[in-house]
């Protein structure tokens, strides 16, 4: 349900890659499409965004976000882009949604963004991305949590082009192999594309250094899977989600785009879920 007496929600998408394109496609096909306007697309050059949505302006510098009357800026450009665009986004819009959560392993950057949001009265948003159960972990963290274990299980192809290639023979696997076990901070730093969501589960619960991450290559699956196991004073939580890979980027999931669409639509919906 939306309030159609108000002006359309004006958003800027930072990057015009697989996730942003899918978000734009889903928004265009939504029932409330007329209530959301992609006002701008941020990219390093016009050659990277030659086919942006009609009515959107191309911005190549963070300072250009000012004056666009934006309601939300959405980053989907990669870890480095959060530092480049973040403070300008928080100054130019009431909210800045970060997809590349691995950037927030940089404590100084996170502190700087939060300080900017405080001064400007804006909000830093961390969508759940490919995960399920993050809201429950965040709620449960009001009481002491004992343990959070997040297993990220993907087909071998999804780990190509990452340090996993040096840790396991991906093309020769015949059974699942856990090739990394460590903190969420380390996982996100070493595998920023594949283990980006480790930061989301960590920040919702017991933090980057106490959350344990397991990275698994499984030749027997076609989906990107996440298994969350949480225990604490609230009780116990076990969640498993199997996500279809995002077309054009097997390292990410369709749910990552769907989660962003939900985040955007919740800004205008009279029923926020």
Secondary structure, 3 states (H helix, E strand, C coil): CECCCCCCEEEEEECCCHHHHHHHHHHHCCCCHHHEEEEEEECCCHHHCCCCCCCCEEECCHHHHCCCCCCEEEECCCHHHHHHHHHHHHHHCCEEEECCHHHHHCHHHHHHHHHHHHHHCCEEECCCCCCCCHHHHHHHCCCCEEEEEEEEEECHHHHCCCCHHHHCCHHHCCCCEEEEEEEHHHHHHHCCCCCCHHHHHHHHCCCCCCCEEEEEECCCCCCEEEEEEEEECCEEEEEEEEECEECCEEEEEHHHHHHHHHHHHCCCECCCC
